[in-house]
Amino acid sequence: MSLLTLKSYWRTGRAVSRRYVLVNLVGLVTAFFVALLLHSYLVFETSYDQDLPQVYRVSTALSQGSEVQHSAQTPVPLAEVLRTQLPQVTQVVRADHSDALVRFRGQVYNEDHLVMAEKGFLELFRIPVLAGDPTGKLDEPYSVVLTESMAQKYFGEADPLGQELRIYKFDPEGQGADYRVTAVIADPPANRHLPFRALISFATATAAFPDFFAELDPISLEFYTYFRSETAPADLQAQVSRLAPEAQEGLHLAYAVQPLTDIHLHSALDDELPGHGTHTTVTVARVLLAVVLLLVGINFTIMSLAQAHAKLRQVGIKRVLGARTAQIVREVILSNTLLVLLAVGIAEATVLLLGPLGFAVLPTFLFPVAPFPTLLSVVGLGLTVGLFASALPAVLLVRVQLLSALKEKASAQPSWVNRFRTGLVILQVTVLVGVLASALLMQSQLQHLLQYNLGFQSKGVVSLRTNGDEAVMAGYSAFRDQLMQLPGVQAVGATNSMLVDGLGEEAVTLRRPGR
């Protein structure tokens, strides 16, 4: 088909009513913009860790009587047991996610994605090393590996290798410890279930506290354990299950193997890492995408039927002049499809224009904007809508009686067309009412969550984090007495966990079955 023919079809469709084109274009652009956001979100949410299909995480079930705790963390000895007793496991690393204060050039920053990792972490998660030691020297104490963005934040264009950051973690005196930058790595993809901005060496823990691991209870849940294996998940599960230690004082341990690709959407364990999605959210997004496409398809079909009715006399004249049925059908389909594709292009251009405004405007899953497979999918959806909305108008124009079309447009339209169009309008209104009712229900639930009495006053509460060994902690009583002497201070308390950020590593949550 020549370009001249396409231009003819476009001019034919446009010439009938500029208002028709404008109204449809605005509606289609809005719908496809929303569809592009939803589809990009779905692609992003379902892409977590998909490039690591042979990497697994071990989770733990700790039970005592009828109480059970399902945790994403594992006991300390498990990593060594995996290395020595499962030859099919090629790499094993432990990791611990936390936050810490960082002091640099007189400024103090709160870094919320700091991971303590073992040697082999970079290789297991396939993280490119941009500068420095390929292993990050994660087997040396007080070594820190920075991501490219964090290195830029602290050192700018200067070479960060060999420089030091004072990090308030594993500092026995509570005054921070100097960590030496040993490598700079690429920023991890946003679709990683384990977020981090810096890695500190596992050896730092024993350097600061020589008995750090020895003093931990063999069945206490402390670290995330990852490993790589080419063995089938079912076989791995059977083999890892046999590694669980015997029950101690009524406490039973059981291990489960989780493919990394399943964690983001399908894991709801205690001690789970922040930023997890849910399968329910993805399902809701898919339903919303289907609703948006259904509404735009119905609306465009109704408008196309109305436009086809307005073109009955014009089509009748063409048929008298010898126009073939295939030519009329092709003209209807192509004019509508071109309009839909134009709307898709404008929607994509809108996203591209909003992209430079930053993360505050659009969600992070749109950066980089609309990957090519996503764009192809949206174009495919646009073609589907165009064909769906063109089918009935094409049938109407082909099957209409020629004499009626030339004499009297109103009587030329078959009665079934009016009934079908009425049905589409009713369906559209029904779907819209359902969407509005769901939105109002969600709003009321959100208001309930925001206004629900949590049982404590969050306003006027200040949290002060402390670091250090037992000697530092022993000074708590004196510090509390000094705080109580300050005007306006009503009470001072100490805890190892903060409810606002979820229970910390030392807190244990036990649940009864069914509760």
C-alpha positions as CSV (number, residue, x, y, z in Angstrom):
1,M,0.0,0.0,0.0
2,S,1.4,3.4,-1.0
3,L,2.0,6.4,1.2
4,L,-0.4,8.3,-1.0
5,T,-3.2,5.8,-0.2
6,L,-2.5,6.2,3.5
7,K,-2.7,10.0,3.3
8,S,-5.9,9.7,1.4
9,Y,-7.5,7.5,4.1
10,W,-6.3,9.9,6.8
11,R,-7.7,12.9,5.0
12,T,-11.0,11.2,4.4
13,G,-11.4,10.4,8.1
14,R,-10.2,13.9,9.1
15,A,-12.3,15.8,6.7
16,V,-15.6,14.5,8.0
17,S,-15.4,16.2,11.4
18,R,-12.4,17.9,13.0
19,R,-14.3,17.9,16.2
20,Y,-14.7,14.1,16.0
21,V,-10.9,13.7,15.5
22,L,-10.1,16.1,18.4
23,V,-12.5,14.5,20.9
24,N,-11.3,11.0,20.0
25,L,-7.7,12.0,20.1
26,V,-7.9,13.6,23.6
27,G,-9.7,10.5,24.9
28,L,-7.3,8.0,23.3
29,V,-4.2,9.9,24.4
30,T,-5.4,10.0,28.0
31,A,-6.3,6.3,27.9
32,F,-3.0,5.2,26.4
33,F,-1.0,7.4,28.7
34,V,-2.6,5.6,31.6
35,A,-2.1,2.3,29.9
36,L,1.5,3.0,29.3
37,L,2.0,3.8,33.0
38,L,0.2,0.6,34.0
39,H,2.0,-1.6,31.5
40,S,5.4,-0.1,32.5
41,Y,4.6,-0.8,36.1
42,L,3.6,-4.4,35.4
43,V,6.8,-5.0,33.3
44,F,8.9,-3.5,36.1
45,E,7.2,-5.4,39.0
46,T,7.5,-8.8,37.2
47,S,11.1,-8.3,36.2
48,Y,12.7,-8.4,39.7
49,D,15.9,-10.5,39.7
50,Q,15.0,-12.2,36.4
51,D,18.6,-12.2,35.3
52,L,19.5,-14.3,38.3
53,P,17.5,-17.5,37.7
54,Q,19.9,-19.8,39.5
55,V,20.3,-17.8,42.7
56,Y,18.3,-18.8,45.8
57,R,17.7,-17.6,49.3
58,V,17.1,-19.8,52.3
59,S,14.3,-18.9,54.7
60,T,13.6,-20.3,58.1
61,A,10.6,-21.6,60.0
62,L,11.2,-21.4,63.8
63,S,8.5,-23.2,65.8
64,Q,7.8,-23.9,69.4
65,G,4.7,-25.8,70.2
66,S,1.8,-24.2,68.3
67,E,3.7,-21.0,67.7
68,V,5.7,-20.5,64.5
69,Q,7.8,-17.7,63.0
70,H,8.6,-17.6,59.3
71,S,11.7,-15.5,58.7
72,A,13.7,-14.5,55.6
73,Q,16.8,-14.7,57.8
74,T,18.8,-17.8,58.8
75,P,21.1,-18.9,61.6
76,V,24.8,-18.1,61.4
77,P,26.1,-21.7,60.9
78,L,24.0,-22.4,57.8
79,A,26.3,-20.8,55.3
80,E,29.2,-23.0,56.3
81,V,27.0,-26.1,56.3
82,L,25.9,-25.3,52.8
83,R,29.5,-24.9,51.6
84,T,30.7,-28.2,53.1
85,Q,27.7,-30.5,52.7
86,L,26.1,-29.6,49.4
87,P,28.6,-29.9,46.6
88,Q,26.1,-28.8,44.0
89,V,26.0,-25.3,45.6
90,T,28.7,-23.3,43.9
91,Q,28.6,-20.0,45.8
92,V,27.3,-19.1,49.2
93,V,27.2,-15.6,50.7
94,R,25.6,-14.0,53.8
95,A,24.3,-10.5,53.9
96,D,22.8,-8.2,56.4
97,H,20.7,-5.1,55.4
98,S,20.7,-2.1,57.7
99,D,21.2,1.7,57.9
100,A,23.9,3.8,59.5
101,L,25.1,7.3,60.0
102,V,28.0,8.4,57.9
103,R,30.2,11.4,58.7
104,F,32.2,13.1,56.0
105,R,33.9,16.5,56.1
106,G,31.9,17.7,59.0
107,Q,28.5,16.6,57.6
108,V,26.5,13.7,58.9
109,Y,24.3,11.6,56.6
110,N,21.8,8.8,57.3
111,E,22.4,6.1,54.7
112,D,19.4,3.7,54.7
113,H,20.7,0.9,52.4
114,L,23.9,-0.3,53.9
115,V,24.7,-4.1,53.4
116,M,27.2,-6.1,55.3
117,A,28.3,-8.8,52.8
118,E,30.8,-11.6,52.4
119,K,33.4,-12.0,49.7
120,G,31.8,-13.3,46.6
121,F,28.7,-11.0,46.9
122,L,29.6,-9.0,43.8
123,E,30.1,-12.2,41.7
124,L,27.0,-13.9,42.9
125,F,24.8,-10.9,42.1
126,R,26.7,-10.0,38.9
127,I,27.5,-6.5,39.8
128,P,30.1,-4.8,37.6
129,V,33.1,-3.3,39.3
130,L,33.9,0.1,37.8
131,A,37.1,0.8,39.8
132,G,39.2,-0.8,42.5
133,D,39.6,-4.4,43.6
134,P,37.3,-6.9,41.6
135,T,36.3,-8.6,44.8
136,G,35.8,-5.3,46.8
137,K,38.2,-6.8,49.4
138,L,35.1,-7.8,51.4
139,D,37.3,-10.2,53.3
140,E,39.2,-7.3,54.9
141,P,37.9,-5.4,58.0
142,Y,36.7,-1.9,57.6
143,S,36.5,-2.1,53.8
144,V,33.6,-0.3,52.1
145,V,32.4,-0.7,48.5
146,L,30.5,2.3,47.2
147,T,28.0,2.4,44.4
148,E,28.7,4.9,41.6
149,S,25.9,7.3,42.8
150,M,27.1,7.2,46.4
151,A,30.8,7.7,45.4
152,Q,29.6,10.8,43.4
153,K,27.6,12.0,46.4
154,Y,30.6,12.1,48.7
155,F,33.6,12.5,46.4
156,G,32.3,14.2,43.3
157,E,34.8,13.8,40.4
158,A,37.7,13.0,42.8
159,D,39.0,9.4,43.0
160,P,37.3,7.7,46.0
161,L,39.7,4.7,46.1
162,G,41.7,4.7,49.3
163,Q,39.6,7.5,50.8
164,E,37.9,7.0,54.2
165,L,34.3,7.5,55.4
166,R,33.5,7.5,59.1
167,I,30.6,5.1,59.5
168,Y,28.8,4.6,62.8
169,K,28.7,0.8,62.7
170,F,30.8,-1.7,64.4
171,D,32.5,1.1,66.4
172,P,33.2,-0.3,69.9
173,E,33.6,3.2,71.4
174,G,30.5,4.6,69.8
175,Q,32.4,7.3,68.0
176,G,32.3,5.8,64.5
177,A,34.9,3.9,62.6
178,D,37.0,4.8,59.5
179,Y,36.1,2.6,56.5
180,R,38.4,2.6,53.5
181,V,36.9,2.7,50.0
182,T,38.2,-0.4,48.2
183,A,36.0,-0.4,45.1
184,V,33.3,1.5,43.2
185,I,30.6,-0.6,41.6
186,A,27.7,0.1,39.2
187,D,24.4,1.1,40.8
188,P,22.3,-2.0,41.2
189,P,19.2,-2.1,39.0
190,A,16.0,-0.8,40.5
191,N,14.4,-4.2,40.1
192,R,16.5,-5.9,42.7
193,H,14.8,-7.2,45.9
194,L,18.0,-6.4,47.9
195,P,18.6,-2.7,47.7
196,F,22.0,-1.3,48.7
197,R,24.1,1.8,48.2
198,A,27.3,0.6,50.0
199,L,28.7,-2.7,51.0
200,I,30.9,-3.2,54.1
201,S,33.0,-6.3,54.7
202,F,31.7,-9.2,56.8
203,A,35.2,-9.3,58.5
204,T,34.5,-5.9,60.1
205,A,32.1,-7.5,62.6
206,T,34.8,-9.9,64.1
207,A,37.4,-7.1,63.9
208,A,35.3,-4.9,66.1
209,F,33.9,-7.7,68.3
210,P,36.2,-10.8,68.2
211,D,33.4,-13.0,69.7
212,F,30.7,-11.6,67.5
213,F,29.7,-14.8,65.9
214,A,30.7,-17.1,68.8
215,E,28.3,-15.3,71.1
216,L,25.3,-15.6,68.7
217,D,22.9,-18.4,69.5
218,P,23.2,-21.2,66.9
219,I,19.5,-21.0,66.2
220,S,19.0,-17.3,66.3
221,L,18.0,-15.7,62.9
222,E,20.6,-13.1,62.0
223,F,21.5,-13.0,58.3
224,Y,20.2,-13.5,54.7
225,T,21.8,-16.5,53.1
226,Y,22.1,-16.7,49.3
227,F,23.6,-19.3,47.1
228,R,23.9,-20.3,43.4
229,S,23.1,-23.8,42.1
230,E,22.1,-25.4,38.8
231,T,20.1,-28.1,40.6
232,A,16.3,-28.1,40.2
233,P,14.5,-26.2,43.0
234,A,12.5,-29.3,44.1
235,D,15.7,-31.3,44.6
236,L,17.4,-28.3,46.3
237,Q,14.5,-28.1,48.7
238,A,14.8,-31.7,49.7
239,Q,18.5,-31.5,50.2
240,V,18.5,-28.2,52.2
241,S,15.6,-29.4,54.4
242,R,17.9,-32.2,55.7
243,L,20.4,-29.6,57.0
244,A,18.1,-28.3,59.7
245,P,19.6,-28.9,63.2
246,E,17.9,-31.0,65.9
247,A,15.4,-29.4,68.1
248,Q,16.8,-27.5,71.1
249,E,14.7,-26.9,74.2
250,G,11.5,-27.4,72.2
251,L,12.6,-25.0,69.4
252,H,12.4,-26.6,65.9
253,L,14.1,-25.2,62.8
254,A,13.1,-25.9,59.2
255,Y,14.6,-24.5,56.0
256,A,13.0,-23.6,52.7
257,V,14.5,-22.6,49.4
258,Q,13.2,-19.5,47.6
259,P,14.2,-18.7,44.0
260,L,15.3,-15.1,43.8
261,T,12.8,-14.5,41.0
262,D,9.9,-15.3,43.3
263,I,10.8,-13.1,46.3
264,H,9.6,-9.7,45.3
265,L,6.0,-10.6,44.6
266,H,5.5,-13.9,46.5
267,S,7.4,-13.6,49.8
268,A,5.7,-12.2,52.9
269,L,8.1,-13.4,55.6
270,D,9.2,-11.7,58.8
271,D,12.5,-9.8,58.5
272,E,11.8,-9.2,54.8
273,L,13.8,-6.5,53.1
274,P,12.1,-3.2,52.4
275,G,10.4,-2.3,49.2
276,H,8.6,-5.5,48.4
277,G,5.7,-5.7,46.1
278,T,2.7,-8.0,46.2
279,H,1.0,-10.3,43.8
280,T,-2.3,-8.7,44.7
281,T,-1.0,-5.2,43.6
282,V,0.1,-6.6,40.3
283,T,-3.3,-8.3,39.8
284,V,-5.1,-5.0,40.6
285,A,-2.9,-3.2,38.1
286,R,-3.7,-5.8,35.4
287,V,-7.4,-5.4,36.1
288,L,-7.1,-1.6,35.9
289,L,-5.2,-2.0,32.6
290,A,-8.0,-4.2,31.2
291,V,-10.7,-1.7,32.4
292,V,-8.9,1.2,30.8
293,L,-8.6,-0.6,27.5
294,L,-12.2,-1.8,27.7
295,L,-13.5,1.7,28.3
296,V,-11.4,3.3,25.6
297,G,-12.5,0.5,23.2
298,I,-16.1,0.9,24.0
299,N,-16.0,4.7,23.8
300,F,-14.1,4.7,20.5
301,T,-16.5,2.1,19.1
302,I,-19.5,4.3,20.0
303,M,-17.9,7.3,18.4
304,S,-17.0,5.3,15.3
305,L,-20.5,4.0,14.9
306,A,-21.9,7.6,15.1
307,Q,-19.3,8.7,12.6
308,A,-20.1,5.8,10.3
309,H,-23.8,6.8,10.4
310,A,-22.8,10.3,9.4
311,K,-20.9,9.0,6.4
312,L,-23.7,6.7,5.0
313,R,-24.6,9.1,2.1
314,Q,-20.9,9.6,1.3
315,V,-20.2,5.8,1.2
316,G,-23.4,5.3,-0.8
317,I,-22.1,7.7,-3.5
318,K,-18.8,5.8,-3.5
319,R,-20.5,2.5,-4.0
320,V,-22.5,4.0,-6.9
321,L,-19.3,5.2,-8.5
322,G,-17.9,1.6,-8.2
323,A,-16.1,1.5,-4.9
324,R,-15.5,-2.1,-3.8
325,T,-16.5,-3.5,-0.4
326,A,-12.9,-4.3,0.5
327,Q,-11.9,-0.7,-0.3
328,I,-14.6,0.7,2.0
329,V,-13.6,-1.7,4.8
330,R,-10.0,-0.9,4.4
331,E,-10.7,2.8,4.5
332,V,-12.6,2.5,7.8
333,I,-10.0,0.3,9.5
334,L,-7.0,2.3,8.4
335,S,-8.5,5.7,9.2
336,N,-9.4,4.6,12.7
337,T,-6.1,2.7,13.3
338,L,-4.1,5.7,12.2
339,L,-5.9,7.8,14.7
340,V,-5.2,5.3,17.4
341,L,-1.5,5.0,16.5
342,L,-1.2,8.8,16.5
343,A,-2.7,8.8,20.0
344,V,-0.2,6.1,21.1
345,G,2.7,8.3,19.7
346,I,1.4,11.4,21.5
347,A,1.1,9.4,24.8
348,E,4.6,8.1,24.5
349,A,5.9,11.6,23.6
350,T,4.2,12.9,26.7
351,V,6.0,10.4,28.9
352,L,9.3,11.3,27.2
353,L,8.7,15.0,27.9
354,L,7.8,14.4,31.5
355,G,10.8,12.2,32.0
356,P,13.5,14.9,32.4
357,L,11.4,16.5,35.2
358,G,12.6,13.7,37.4
359,F,11.5,11.0,39.7
360,A,9.1,13.4,41.5
361,V,6.8,13.5,38.5
362,L,6.7,9.8,37.4
363,P,7.5,6.6,39.2
364,T,10.9,5.1,39.1
365,F,9.8,2.2,36.9
366,L,9.6,4.6,33.9
367,F,13.3,5.4,34.0
368,P,14.6,4.7,31.4
369,V,11.3,5.7,29.8
370,A,9.3,2.9,28.2
371,P,11.7,0.2,27.2
372,F,11.3,-1.0,23.6
373,P,9.3,-4.2,24.5
374,T,6.9,-2.1,26.5
375,L,6.4,0.4,23.6
376,L,5.8,-2.5,21.2
377,S,3.2,-3.9,23.6
378,V,1.4,-0.6,23.9
379,V,1.4,-0.2,20.1
380,G,0.0,-3.7,19.9
381,L,-2.8,-2.8,22.3
382,G,-3.4,0.3,20.2
383,L,-3.8,-1.8,17.0
384,T,-6.2,-4.1,18.9
385,V,-8.3,-1.1,20.0
386,G,-8.3,0.3,16.4
387,L,-9.4,-3.0,14.9
388,F,-12.0,-3.6,17.5
389,A,-13.5,-0.1,17.1
390,S,-13.4,-0.4,13.3
391,A,-15.1,-3.8,12.9
392,L,-18.7,-2.7,13.5
393,P,-18.6,0.6,11.6
394,A,-17.1,-1.3,8.6
395,V,-20.0,-3.9,8.8
396,L,-22.5,-1.1,9.0
397,L,-21.2,0.7,5.9
398,V,-20.9,-2.5,3.9
399,R,-24.3,-4.0,4.7
400,V,-26.4,-0.9,4.6
401,Q,-29.0,-0.8,1.8
402,L,-27.6,1.4,-1.0
403,L,-30.9,3.2,-1.8
404,S,-31.7,3.9,1.8
405,A,-28.3,5.4,2.3
406,L,-28.7,7.7,-0.7
407,K,-32.2,8.8,0.2
408,E,-32.5,8.9,3.9
409,K,-29.7,8.4,6.3
410,A,-31.7,7.9,9.5
411,S,-33.7,5.0,8.2
412,A,-30.6,3.4,6.6
413,Q,-29.1,2.4,9.9
414,P,-30.2,-1.2,10.9
415,S,-32.1,-1.5,14.3
416,W,-29.5,-3.9,15.6
417,V,-26.9,-1.1,15.4
418,N,-28.9,1.1,17.8
419,R,-29.4,-1.7,20.2
420,F,-25.8,-2.6,20.2
421,R,-24.7,1.0,20.7
422,T,-27.1,1.3,23.6
423,G,-25.7,-1.9,25.1
424,L,-22.2,-0.4,24.8
425,V,-23.3,2.8,26.5
426,I,-24.9,0.8,29.4
427,L,-21.7,-1.4,29.7
428,Q,-19.5,1.7,29.8
429,V,-21.6,3.4,32.5
430,T,-21.7,0.2,34.5
431,V,-17.9,-0.2,34.4
432,L,-17.4,3.5,35.3
433,V,-19.8,3.2,38.3
434,G,-17.9,0.1,39.4
435,V,-14.6,1.9,39.1
436,L,-15.9,5.0,41.0
437,A,-17.4,2.7,43.7
438,S,-14.1,0.9,44.1
439,A,-12.2,4.2,44.3
440,L,-14.5,5.5,47.0
441,L,-14.1,2.3,49.0
442,M,-10.3,2.5,48.8
443,Q,-10.5,6.1,49.9
444,S,-12.5,5.3,52.9
445,Q,-10.2,2.4,53.8
446,L,-7.2,4.8,53.5
447,Q,-8.8,7.4,55.7
448,H,-9.5,4.7,58.3
449,L,-5.8,3.7,58.2
450,L,-4.6,7.2,58.5
451,Q,-7.0,8.1,61.4
452,Y,-6.8,4.8,63.3
453,N,-5.7,5.1,66.9
454,L,-2.4,3.2,67.1
455,G,-2.4,3.4,70.9
456,F,0.6,5.7,71.3
457,Q,1.3,9.3,70.5
458,S,3.7,9.7,67.6
459,K,4.0,13.5,67.8
460,G,6.6,14.9,70.1
461,V,8.6,11.7,70.2
462,V,12.3,11.9,69.3
463,S,14.4,8.8,68.5
464,L,18.1,8.8,69.3
465,R,20.2,6.0,67.9
466,T,23.3,4.8,69.9
467,N,26.3,2.7,68.8
468,G,29.0,1.1,70.8
469,D,29.9,-1.9,73.0
470,E,28.7,-2.8,76.5
471,A,30.6,0.0,78.1
472,V,28.8,2.6,76.0
473,M,25.4,1.0,76.7
474,A,26.2,1.0,80.4
475,G,26.1,4.8,80.3
476,Y,22.4,4.8,79.4
477,S,21.1,5.4,82.9
478,A,23.3,8.6,83.4
479,F,22.3,9.8,79.9
480,R,18.6,9.2,80.7
481,D,18.9,11.2,83.9
482,Q,20.5,14.1,82.0
483,L,17.7,14.1,79.4
484,M,15.0,14.1,82.1
485,Q,16.4,17.4,83.5
486,L,15.8,19.1,80.2
487,P,12.6,21.3,80.1
488,G,9.8,19.7,78.2
489,V,11.1,16.2,78.4
490,Q,8.3,14.1,80.0
491,A,9.7,10.5,79.7
492,V,12.7,8.6,78.4
493,G,12.8,5.0,77.4
494,A,15.1,2.5,75.6
495,T,14.3,-0.2,73.1
496,N,16.2,-2.3,70.6
497,S,13.5,-1.9,67.9
498,M,11.4,0.9,66.4
499,L,7.8,0.2,65.6
500,V,7.7,2.9,63.0
501,D,10.4,1.1,60.9
502,G,9.3,-2.4,61.7
503,L,10.8,-4.6,64.4
504,G,14.6,-4.7,64.4
505,E,16.9,-7.7,64.1
506,E,16.8,-8.6,67.8
507,A,13.0,-8.7,67.9
508,V,11.1,-11.9,67.3
509,T,7.5,-12.2,66.2
510,L,5.7,-15.4,66.9
511,R,2.3,-16.1,65.3
512,R,-0.2,-18.8,66.1
513,P,-1.6,-20.7,63.1
514,G,-4.7,-19.0,61.8
515,R,-4.0,-15.7,63.5
